[in-house]
Amino acid sequence: MSATGSGIGGGLKMDLQALIDAAAEGGVVVIPPDEYTGPFLLRKAITLRGERGATLTCAKGPVLVVDSPGVVLEHLILEVGSSNLDGHDGCALEVKSGHIPRTLDVRVRGSVIGVAGEEGVWNLPTVLEF
């Protein structure tokens, strides 16, 4: 499943959460380069594949919540609006019930909750690549 449209620079922005919800189990959602305002929730095994520059953001976190096994995140930037926020408000990625996603080229600005060894606030560097 691929999305079209643009938010920054004109055009209509796609409803990314609607595409996520409509994707079939095991499906792939391709995210064009743009900034998408969440929060976003993954409740089934799908792949979110960003094209270069695809950024998921939110003024207060969590930006992306993974609540399913079998999730794959590729080529994404996850960014919470302010580095001064604590707890869930400063969370870029929250993983529920140990459903750790497979990742490839994922950059996080903010905190990570629910991933052993990666939890906590990331101040230096402001971007975590894993």
FENCORFEN-V914748 format. One record per pair of residues at least 24 apart in sequence whose C-alpha atoms are under 8 Angstrom apart, sorted by the first residue. I is the first residue (numbers start at 0). J is the second residue. Records with the same first field share a line. If there is no record, write none. Layout:
I=J ; J
This chain:
0=26 ; 27 ; 28 ; 29
1=28 ; 29 ; 30
2=28 ; 29 ; 30 ; 31
3=31
5=33
6=33 ; 34 ; 35
7=33 ; 34
16=40
25=69
37=62 ; 63
38=62 ; 63 ; 64
39=63 ; 64
40=64 ; 65 ; 66
41=65 ; 66 ; 67 ; 70
42=66 ; 67
43=67 ; 68 ; 69 ; 70
44=68 ; 69 ; 70 ; 71
45=69 ; 70 ; 71
46=70 ; 71 ; 72 ; 73
47=71 ; 72 ; 73
48=72 ; 73 ; 74 ; 75
49=73 ; 74 ; 75
50=74 ; 75
51=75
52=76
54=78
56=80 ; 91
59=84 ; 87 ; 88 ; 89 ; 90
60=87 ; 88 ; 89 ; 90 ; 91
61=87 ; 88 ; 89 ; 90 ; 91 ; 92 ; 93
62=90 ; 91 ; 92 ; 93
63=91 ; 92 ; 93
64=92 ; 93 ; 94 ; 95
65=92 ; 93 ; 94 ; 95 ; 98 ; 99 ; 100
66=94 ; 95 ; 96 ; 98
67=95 ; 98
68=98 ; 99 ; 100
69=98 ; 100 ; 101
70=98 ; 99 ; 100 ; 101
71=100 ; 101 ; 102
72=100 ; 101 ; 102 ; 103 ; 105
73=102 ; 103 ; 104 ; 105
74=103 ; 104 ; 105
75=104 ; 105 ; 106
76=105 ; 106 ; 107 ; 108
77=105 ; 106 ; 107 ; 108
78=107 ; 108 ; 109
79=108 ; 109
81=109
82=108 ; 109 ; 122
86=110
89=120
102=129
103=129
104=128 ; 129
105=129
